[in-house]
């Protein structure tokens, strides 16, 4: 095996690694979105239960779940602040 053949093998191995990482990136982002939405939903339920004691009612609908899924804890805080002011 000469140097040119070795460089071709290294090049194709790097291309294969990049292709595999491109395939697994959406799966990783989808998993992160799923975990954020689960914790966001639990946060909304907890905020709804404790919000009743403070006079704040947080409705759990598709908009609030998507907001907390995409933004995480910041989406939950934003939902509570928007609920207080509006």
N, C-alpha and C positions, 0 to 999 in steps of 0.2 A: 504494500500500500504506500503510495507516495503522498506528498504533502497536499496536492490538489484534491485527491480523493478524501483525505481526512478533513479538509475544510468543507467539502460538500456534505459529508456526514454531520459535522458540527452544525452547519447551516440548517440542514433538515431537522435535526434534533431541536434546535432553537425554534424553528417554525412550528413544530409539533407542540412544544411547551406553550408557546403563545396561543395556539389554537385551543388547547385544552383549558388554559386560563380564561380565554374568552367564552368558552362554553359554561364554565362554572361560576362566572361572575353574576349572571342573572339569578342563578339558584341561590347564591349567597345573599343578594339583595332582597329576593323574595322571602327568604327565611328571616331576614332582619325585619322586614315589613310585617310579617306574621307575628313575630315576637313582640314588636312594638304595639301592634293592634291588640294583642292579648293583654299586655300590661296596661295599655291605655284604657281598654274596656274595664279592667279591674279598678283602675284609678278613677274612672268615671262613676262606677258603682259605689266605691268608697266615698268619693266626694259627694255623691248624691245622698248617701246615708247621713254623713256628717253635715252636709249642707242643710238638711231639714232642720237640724238643731239651730242653725244660724239664720234660717230664713231664705236660703238660696236653693232654688230648684234647678237642677241640671237635667235636661232631658237627654236620653240616650237615643240618638238617631244616627242615620248613616253619615251625616255631615260631621258630627262630633267624633264618631269613631274614626273616620278618615283623617280628620285633623290630628287626632292623637296618634294615629298609626304613622302618619308621615313625619310629624314633628316630635313624637315621643312625649316626654314630661313637659316640654315647652308647649306643646299643643294642649295638654291638659290645663296648664296654667293659663294659657290664652283663652281657653274655653271658659274657665272660671271667671277670669277678668271680664270677658265679653258678656257673660251672664250677669255679673254684678252691675255693669254700667248700662246694659240694654235690657 
